[in-house]
Amino acid sequence: MKKKLLIITIIIAIIGALVVIFKGFNVSSNYRAHKSINIPINADFNIEDVQTIADEIFGKKNAYLERAGVYNDSVVINVKDVSDEQLTNLKNKINEKYQPKQKITISIGKEDYNVDDIKAIANEVFAKEDSVVEKSTDDAKYVTIEANIITNDELEKLNSKINEKYELKNETSSIGVTQVITVNEIPRVRLIDMAKQYGKYTAISAVIILVYFAIRFKKLGKIYFFDPGNLEINKNDNVIVETTMGEEIGIVIVPKREIQEEKMATPLKKVIRVANKNDLDSLEKYKKKEPEALRICKEKIKKYKLDMNLTEVEYKFDNSKIIFFFTADGRIDFRELVKDLAAIFKTRIELRQIGVRDEVKKIGGNGVCGRELCCCSFLDNFETVSIKMAKEQNVSLNPSKISGNCGRLMCCLKYEQEVYEDKLKRLPKIGAIVKTEDGEGTVDSIQTLREIIRVKFKDGEDTFYKRYPASDIKIIKNIEKEEIDPEEKEHEKELEELEKLEELDEKTQGNDDEI
């Protein structure tokens, strides 16, 4: 029966792969060749109501909708095709439902123009009888037009007619368009194209040499790799291995795997044996003694007046050693304490200093995001986090906002750092001089992840801003060092103290002694 089921599964998999290769990955309209319509609504909206409108225009199950925009205030409608009539109908129905308004700022380049003439052009373009048109309060050379959701065609038509009216020779520029309906052509995604792109990485990963086990000694503790040799070991088995802390019982969390030998920093140690019932009973026996050992050690710390906080006690499964874990602001002279504890427990005693991050990991809690702390839920190991990461990610430099429950920089700053570093290599710094299609300007701000550059232009005494994709600008003169952010300057002393604490944690780790 197993063989028959296996054959059937293989046949189904082959058929499925062939369908995907030759017909495309058609799980949803996102993967078909289609048109993507982006409609900014700039207000709270019910996507089900918009779906009803789309179904009415394009037919049921022909339109796939998803929210978009930084604030989820836009909707993307994916359809096989869209006509001008359907697009106009869609726009009118959404206007009727949500009445979204937007403003366009047009540069006329001179003050002697008639607002009524501009209004007549706007009425013609937007099919209205009374468009809202007024001169800019800041500069009479600019005119502001208020209208419902604008399409690219309408914007081009408006620009053309104003140019024609005032003989501006296409010098008119729309610089403040809040919203524009865009229609993009999306090609079909084919699995064969993805295979061509990622196939080489799959082939490289298939070159394997060395068999290993991944073993964890504590819940969410660091994972270590050992050579199982000829032992029959399965996932979740308890095994005894040799570590820097002596023989320990660990749990196998990753079954047998193969890895390239050159990727191993050091030769793997072998698994000694599979833990038996006596080993597990002994471990459970000594685990029950840990609270009493913790109490005794705290009394001795109080006796010797040591500035340290005891967090945990750990008995070895064979009572060969007792390890006391503690936190402290600096290095502690606890030689007398170790001698006293060795005399009481009649076994080897080790005191090991851990960081505040490890302490919080043992205590647990919730982060500012409302979820369980990363170190308590999935982080196996702590990586170095720096203030530089917060700066590069444009995160608030207020220490209280970028520090976790442990009082150190939040671990989540590390998660996206590689992406930011990669993108920042290609982007200019704030204050850099760049060349655009509209002339030279100065970089005012950067949206790193989107790779959008906001450029500041000066026209005499006038100043205006415009955004460009990073690929559309050329750096003329970059700057070596950016100006200190006002927020950074405000919290400069606190940030320096935070950095010192990070360095201190690294130095004090491993402050331990044993008898």
Summary of the structure (lengths in Angstrom):
residues: 515
radius of gyration: 32.9
end to end distance: 61.4
largest distance: 99.3
contacts: 1404
relative contact order: 0.06
helix: 37%
strand: 28%
